[in-house]
Amino acid sequence: MRKLRWGVIGSGGIAFRRTIPEGIIPANNAELVAVCDINEELAKKTGESFNVRYYTDEDDLIADPEVECIYIATPAHLHYKQANKVLKAKKHVLVEKPITLKVEEGKKLVSLARKNKVKLGVDFMMRFNTINQRIREMVLNGELGKIVMARVQLSCWYPPIKGAWRQIPKLGGGGSFIDMGCHCMDLLEFILNSRIKEISCMADTLVHSYPVEDTAVALARFQNGAIGIIDSCFSIPDNSSKNVLEIYGSRGSIIAFGTIGQSPDGDAIAYLETEPKGYDAKQERKLVSTSKKIEAKPYNTYRAQIESFSASVLENREVFNSGADGTRNQTLVIAAYNSAKTGKTQKVSLK
């Protein structure tokens, strides 16, 4: 089988922990050939760990004739400049979220990719969780009836760390919401197959001492009328944040644990009505529904994403998590921040 040859810019962090060892290395249609990091010690460590050559200058990696596709896993403020270089070199690129800090820059990347006939994607790996995909199928099949509400939580404990770019506004573009809330909004739009048309958000720094928000909650209205709740905080102890996904409809609900985050699996229960029910004035809630565990064979989300993107290149098909998806998502993030700043609900284009 033909394998797409990958390079990586920003070879520490998520790339070293997850995307390279769990995604690129085991993928059946991908091959890692080179890595790059401005920190020579880190670049060397990553290169030697995976037995590939390493660079300290991104231009050298981009110019490497063996590199066909590049995964960018650097701080958010660098994404536009680096992706722009890769696309101008007519090579494919998968960018960590957010795709860019400015929406207009994301649109420029999408146009450039189209012009140069290369693929552009953004890292929304939670779409590839097999349980999340099964939940989407159940929603689309109407098994939950009309969807009325959904909630997704992605929170953690992220204390002050010297030099951490996610805690510096100009480097990360914000705090917990741009870092984790973006995943939540993308996943809800994916599962509900409906776009957010307006969003209201409250955000604050309640626990930590850095200048970005550590606590954020957003309320979203979807095109199909459903209401969504997104809570993304850096201020909740890890074991206290269960990162729950909840979908509620007129015929039942789904409650999932562990499908939000970096894990390939999780547990989800569907509670579906088996017969029409009248008004229960006493609210005795006698069992008239059937509960069933949602079964789906786990598959590593990072591997699935790399294989999907590689296939889009090798088979010349649409990218499942495209650059346009990433640009729209950043539009939602900016709208949420504008709402938090002004105290007003923000309408969002459905395009």
N, C-alpha and C positions, 0 to 999 in steps of 0.2 A: 504493500500500500504506500502510495506517495505521502510523504510527511511534510508539513509546512515548517519551515525553519524559523525559529523564534529567537529574538534578542530581548533583553530586559533592561530598561532604564530605571534605576532606583532599585538596587538589588538587595536592600535590607528590608526590615519591616515585614509587611504582608507578603511581599514577593518571596522572601526567604522562608517565612514561616508556613505559608500556605500555597500561593499560586504556582511557584516553581515545583516544590516536591509533590504536591497533591494534584496540580493541574497539568503543567506542561510535561513533566517527566513521564507520568503514566499514560498520558493521552495517546490513543492509538493512531492519531493522524498529525502529531506535532513532535518537534524535536528542538531542544534547546541547544543553541550553538554559541551564544555569547551573552555576557552580562556587562553592565556598566554602573558605576557609582562614583561620585566625586570623592568619596572617602576611599582611598586606595586600599587601606587595610580591609575594609568591608568588601570592596570589589574582589580583592584577591581571595578572601575567605569564601565568598559565594562561588567564584569561578572554580576554585579548587574543590569545594564541596560537591559540585556537580560535574566536575571534569570538563569544563569548557573555558575558552579564553575570556579574559576580562579586560575592560577599558575603564579609564577614569574620565574620558572626554566623550560626551554623548555624540558629537559629530563623527568620531571614529567608529562608534558602533553603527550609527546610521549609514555610514559609507561602506561598511563591511559587505562585500558582494554576496556572502553566503546568507546574510540576514534578509529574510523576506517580509517578516512581520515583527512588530515591536509592541511589547506590553509596557506601559508607562505607569510606574507606581511611586512617583515622587510626590512631594508636597503639592497641594492643590494649586497654588499660585503659579506653578511651573508648567501645568498641563497644556495650556494653550501654546506657549512658545515651543515646547518640545513636540507636541502632536503636529503643529504646523510644519516643523522641519521634516518630520517623518513623511507626511503626506506630500510635501513638495518633492521629496526624493522618490515619490511614487511607490511607497511601501505601505503596507497595511498596518493599522494601529488599533490596539485595544487599550483604552484609557481607564484608569481608576476613577471612581466618582469623587467629587463632581467633575464632569467632563471639562468644564472651565468655570471660572468665577463669574465672568460676565456672559450673559445670554448671547449677546451679539457675537462674541468670540466663538461660542459653540456653533452658531449658525454659519460662521465663516468656515469652520472646519468641515461641516457637513457639505457645504458647497465645494470646497477644495477637494474633498474625497470623491465627490461625484465627477468633478472636472477631470481629475487624474485617474479615474476608473479604478480606485482602490477602496478597500473596506474600512469602515470606521465603526468601532463599538465602544460601549461603556460597561464597566464592571457592575452589573446587577445580578450577582450570582444566586440570590435567593429565589429568583424566577425558576432556577433549575432544581430546587428541592422537589423531589418527586411527590411528596405529600402536598406541597403547595400547588403543584400542577394538577393533582387529583382533586383538590378543593376547587380549583378553577373549573374543572370539568363538571363537577356537581352543580356549581352555580350556573354555568352555561346550560346545563341540561334541565334546569328548573327544579331540581330536587329540593331546594330550600324555598321554593315559591318566589315571591317578589322580595328582593333584597331591600331591607329597610335600614340596616345599620351594620357597620363593621368597625373593628378596633384592632390596631396593631401597636405593640409596644416593643421598643428596642432601647434599653437603658443599661447603664453600667456605672461602675465607680471609676472615675478618672481624675485623680487628685493632681494638684500642681506638679509639673515636671519641668525642670529648667530646660529651656530651648525647645520644648514640644511645639511643633508648628500648629497643631490643632488648637492650641491655647493662645495663639497670636492672630488677631483679626485679619491683618493684611496677608498672612500666609495661608490661612485656612478658610477665610471668608465668613467665619462664624464659629459656633461651638457645637453643642450636641445635636442641634437640628440639621445643620448642613452635613454633619458627619454620619448621622444615623437616621434622622427623620426622612432623608432623601430615599433611603432604601424602603422605608415604610410606605411612603406615598407611591413609589413605583410598584411595589408589590400589591397594594390595594387596587390600583388602576388595572394591573395585570389580572388579578383574580376576579374582580368585578366586571372586567371588560368594559369599563366605563371611565371617562375622564373626569377629573376634578374641575368644576367650573367656578367655584369660589372657595376661599379659605380664610379662616380667622385664627389667629395665633396669639398666645401669650408666652413670653419668654423672659427669663431673669437669671441672675447669678445669685443663688441663694446659699450656697455652701462653700464654694471654693473662692480663691482670691484672684483668679485670672480674669482678663477683660473680655471674655466671651461668655455666652450663656451656658449655664450648667443644667438648666431646667427649662423644658419647652413642651407645650401641649397645643395641638392644633385641632380645629374642627373644620371638616371639609364637606362640601356638598358636591355630589357626583351628578353627571349628566342624566343618569337614570333615576335621580331623586333620592338615592340613598345618602345617609349621613355617615361620615367617617370620623374616627377619633385617632389621632396619632400622638403618642407620648414618647419623647426621646430625651433622656436625662443622663448627665454625667455625675449626678449627685445621689444615686441610689446604690447601696452595696450590691455587689454582683449576685450574691445568693438571695437577695431580697427582690430582685427584678426577674420575674419569670418569663419575660418576653413572650407574652401571650398573643395569639391571633384569634380573633372572634368574628364570626360572620353570622348575622341574624336575618332571617327571612320570615315570610308569612306562613311557611310550612315547616320551619325547623331552624336549627342552628348548628354551627360547627365550632368547637373549642379546640385549639391546638397549642401545644407546648413544644418548644424546641425547634420549630421550623423557621423561626426568626433568628438569624445569626449566622454563624459560620459552620454549623453542624450540617451533615448531609441527611440527617434523619429527623426524629421527633415523634410525638404522639398526638393523634387527633381523634376526637370522638364526634360523630354526627348524631344529632337528636332530631329525628324526623317524625312528623305527625303521620299516623297511619289511618286516621279517620277524622271526619269533620267534628268540630267541638263547639258547643255553645258557650255562652258567657258563664264563667265559674265565679259567681258572686262571693262565695266563701273562700275562694282562692285555695282550695284544698289540693290542687295540683295533682290529682290522681293520674297515674301513669296511663297515658293514651298515646304515647310516642314510643318509638323503638330507638334504642341507642346502638350504634355500631361503630367499631373501630375502623378508621380509614386505613386500608392496607395499601402500601406502595413500597416496592423494593428500593432501599436506599441506594443512592449513587452520588459519589462525591460531587458537590456543586462546582468546585473549582475545575475539576476534570471535565465535567459536562460542559461548562462554559468554554473552556479552551477547545474541546472537540467541536462544539457548535460553531465557534468563530472560525476555526480552521476549515471546517466543512464549507462555510459560506465563501471562503476564498477559493478552495480547491474545486468546488462544484459551482462556483459563481452564482450563489443564491443570496437572498436577502439575509442581513444580519438579524438574529433573533432579538438581541439587545443593542439596538443601533445607536449611532451618534445622535440621530434625531430624537430618540427616546431620552438620551442623556440631556440634550438641550432643553427639551420640554420639562424634564424633571427640575433642572436648575431654574426654570421660569417659576415653578411652584415654590421652590425654596426662597427665591427672592420675594415672591408675593407674600409668603408667610412672614418673612422678616419685616416687610413693609407694614403688614397688619400689626405685628407686635410693636412696631415703632409708633404707628399712628392711632392704634386702638380701633381701626376700622376694618371691616371685612373687605377682602380684595377679590375682585372678579378676575378670572383667568381665561384667556383664549382657549378654545377647544382644539385649535390647530396644532 
